[in-house]
Amino acid sequence: MIKALEFQLECQKENIKPIIGCEFYMGDPDTQDNFHLICLAKNNTGLKNLYKLNAYSYKDNFYKKPRITFEKLVEYKEGLIVTTACIGSKFGKYFLKGDIEGLKRSLLSFRAVFGEDFYVEIQVNNIPEQTEYNRKMIELARELEIDVIVTCDAHYINKEDFEAHDTLLCMQTKKEKSDTSRFKFTCNDFYIKNKTEIYNELLSIGIDKHLATEAIQNTNEIARKCNAEIQINQDFMPHIASEEEEPKMLAELCNAGFNKRYKEGAFEGLNIQDVINRISYELKVIKQKGYCGYFLIVSDYINWAREKGILTGSRGSACGSEVAFIIGITEVEPIKNGLLFERFLNPERNSPPDK
């Protein structure tokens, strides 16, 4: 996920639709097993859930590798498409152990959660177990009414990149190329194949033409489903309530703050109606610009810090806000000191407060 934005930008430069997703490891906290699983973002809700799953895998369930759990996946399922991934998945492990009933139960549990957004994934390569796995997965997919997709287990771009990739594997594992016991890929077809290659290879392993065409079409259907996009060049303000509730909450906080400051004599020598007008104007601009939540949150942690004896201070144009003064963010009364609110937050300027 760390390269998702760079990936999106490069795709957009070439007029390619980016599909943002992650091949997660799955593993329960009380086990040492790690299984592969593919999660793709259909929309921006799914994108946010990918971020949450990714953070969870590193922070809360790391064992040798960052891992998610099935329970956490269910919690953050909204907006996601899930596929069975490669033969290194939990489904593949069931198959390799000969536990077909366990494989079937696992497929049913995922289908129950994700419905039409769950796909059985097959891949075509020269690994003998993969071909048998493909056939069994297709058989179960038909039985359980789950759509099948076909993908490339791509570790390099072009077929001729095999030797370069093999050399990189040797460097990574600190092994000589002549070492027959080292980890290596047993064939040279782990590259990005085109539609014709995929179709012909499906036919070569005994998949009928109808199913081969359907699997390719289903793969394209996922591409049509996925429309997540990382938003850039925008300011994202935090919120603590709905768009309707936050202005009311801020107005209530201002009422309480105004009464407190008034009793303290903060407006001595000023026309109180001018102060009220200034507060009303600022609240209007703050609401219009969508920064009510921002003021509520800053006020909350500034006042908490003061209660705990932690020193706080204000800088720059923030002292030009009467609202910031009465809710305790700043300690400088702006009208007395001739400070302008517009330097802090200007209705004519598309930038956040104090920027």
Secondary structure as GFF3:
##gff-version 3
##sequence-region A 1 355
A	DSSP	alpha_helix	4	13	.	.	.	ID=ss1
A	DSSP	beta_strand	21	26	.	.	.	ID=ss2
A	DSSP	beta_strand	35	41	.	.	.	ID=ss3
A	DSSP	alpha_helix	44	59	.	.	.	ID=ss4
A	DSSP	beta_strand	67	68	.	.	.	ID=ss5
A	DSSP	alpha_helix	70	75	.	.	.	ID=ss6
A	DSSP	beta_strand	80	83	.	.	.	ID=ss7
A	DSSP	alpha_helix	90	97	.	.	.	ID=ss8
A	DSSP	alpha_helix	100	114	.	.	.	ID=ss9
A	DSSP	three_ten_helix	115	117	.	.	.	ID=ss10
A	DSSP	beta_strand	118	123	.	.	.	ID=ss11
A	DSSP	alpha_helix	128	144	.	.	.	ID=ss12
A	DSSP	beta_strand	148	151	.	.	.	ID=ss13
A	DSSP	three_ten_helix	159	161	.	.	.	ID=ss14
A	DSSP	alpha_helix	162	173	.	.	.	ID=ss15
A	DSSP	alpha_helix	195	204	.	.	.	ID=ss16
A	DSSP	alpha_helix	209	225	.	.	.	ID=ss17
A	DSSP	alpha_helix	245	263	.	.	.	ID=ss18
A	DSSP	alpha_helix	272	289	.	.	.	ID=ss19
A	DSSP	alpha_helix	292	307	.	.	.	ID=ss20
A	DSSP	three_ten_helix	316	320	.	.	.	ID=ss21
A	DSSP	alpha_helix	322	326	.	.	.	ID=ss22
A	DSSP	three_ten_helix	341	343	.	.	.	ID=ss23
###
